[in-house]
Amino acid sequence: MSRLPKFLSPKQLLKLLKAEKNTNSALTLFYSATQHSTYTCHTPDVFQHILRRLTDSKLVSQVPRILTLIQTQKCKCSEDVALSALKVYSDNKTPDKALEIFQQMNEIFGCNPGIRSCNSLLNAFVMSNQYDRAESFFAYFETRFETNLETYNVMMKILCKRNKFDKAREFLDWMWSKGLKPDVISYGTLINSYVKSGDFVNALEVFDEMPDRGVSPDVVCYNTLIDGLFKLGNLTKAMETWDRLCGDYYVFPTVTTYNVMLNGLCKCGEFDESFKIWQRMLMNEHRPDSFTFCTLIHGLCKSGNVDGAYRVYTGMIKSGYVPNVVTSNAMLTGFCKAGRIGVCCGLWDSMGKGNCRNIVSHNILMKGLFEKSMVDEAISIWELLPEDGCVPDSCTYGIVIHGLCENGYLSKAIRVLKEAEDGGGNLDIFAYSSLVKGLCGEGRLNEAISIFEQTKKYGCKPNSIMYNELIDGFIKISKLLDAMRLFEEMKANGCPPTTATYNTLINGLCRAEKIVDASAILKEMLSNGREPDLVTYSSLIDGVCKIKKIDMALQLFVWMLKEFKPDVNMYNILIHGLCSVGRIEEALNIHLAMKSCNCPPNLVTHNTIMDGLYKARDCEKASQIWSQILEEGLKPDIISYNIVINGLCLSNQLDAAVRLLDQALVQGVLPTVITWSILVKAVLNNTRCLLLYIADFGIAECVLTSDVDAKGYALLVEI
């Protein structure tokens, strides 16, 4: 703070006050001057300057003290000084205080209210949404003062704030008819109100009217329109308005304009375009503010361009701006999503040094570490919370419990949950649903049910994820009645079943060959507005195939084609169904059609069709499928070898079957119980060949390298 000189005049004090950037320090100087030995008294200029600086709501309490000084010193002031006081109360929405000053202007300032004071008080009523008082006051002073354009602009504001847009439009025309010549403020008020109400048709009409009436739109009008259009998601119109601004010779984009453009483009996902605007801003020598930097960093991180975001981040620091925790968190999120944990940790350390870490920062980094399976590192960040003065929120617990579950640390996740419950931690449904999902995934259904019941006890409403996981868990252990009971409970508790819920039930019922029940679930699904997807159709077709109703399966398949493109799994189900009833030619036709449908057969497809051909004793075509597998670069698995070995054995080609087994071993594919069972059955007709093979390969090695069960081994020994 400046020190007062030995000899102090009001002119010198005013100079010192203007130089002092801190308002509290300026107030101290102002009050100290009255005690200065060589200082006489404050002048109107000094009073006006100090009153203008009291914009902060915390400083409004100083106004009465200053007004008392004006009265005590009998300082005769102009209306400008009174207006400064009125504006402080108007801006802070205290119109009653403004009215008191208005009524005592002569007593306090030694001047009478003029039209400007009336307009200021009128605006104070509008700013505090006291429209009836504003209109009453207008009716009062309209008969005593000559109103001006500023008065009518305030009245325009009242009409707009009351959403009387048609009357405001008529009022604008009335102003023209009375020769008042509305200005850019008149038009800007109406345009801004139209934009806020989402009426862009009228907003653009009023905007287009301005040049026709000889009123040039200012940059605020452009900014308002562009910002509103972006918020509406109308990228095309926003860009057209931007182009119009760039072509306007009388108006130039400001930093605010660039901020609006950057924010809007980023939210619309136009990250490349936003970077062009940023470059144009720099080229036109506009100094970005902290909002500019933050907006661009958020946008670039969201687009995945973390390197570009980091360049902007470092540029922000070089420009003298200290990134706040929100911006730093955006950068941290960007690096985590890109999987660049090493850089994240470096940024994390620098955030710590700058005391710029909050609970959100911890949440972001822990989530990134858990996703990289860096569980110990994530837990170390979790343990840092008290040191950083952070209290875990529901998101924190959700991230920790979910991360532990996803990485297989279910017991530790349960301990964290219990600690949170016992300590009154802020838990939400995400934490509980993560645990239920994890436990169901490991088949720990009883524990999952216990957590599910706990959820209700601690005031969390179970969600569809929890119900779906438990329903699926019951179905996997063939407890269909329990699954259906939970399904009914789900609906009764106001948790609408999802498509996944219906699919889980339909799949379970179809696997149990309860097609009628599955059809009933499908009907309910449709009646509740849930559309069947590829999974639904796959389950139904598979279920119908299991009960050998292939024609019905084909009808379903044709019906499905109207909505969906079948995937390889769907084709495999249908081919398997056709092969299971000996309709091999139809299966072959589908097998051939797959490539033309841009859905090439996979190994399962080839295995299925090959098995069907061998069972139909069409060894030649089956051999062609085997060749096809090799030509397509697919690696046959033990199922492939078993199918061919079985086919060869059924055709009494035991030598070829044994040679094929040799090939499998060379390829590192080990025989299973099924392999040996096939050979054992075949050898009953040709014991000599198998004994030679056993002698050559070594029975001990067979036992060690395969999954031969006791029965298979006994058969081999017997032979």
Beta strands, then each sheet from edge to edge (+ up, - down):
end
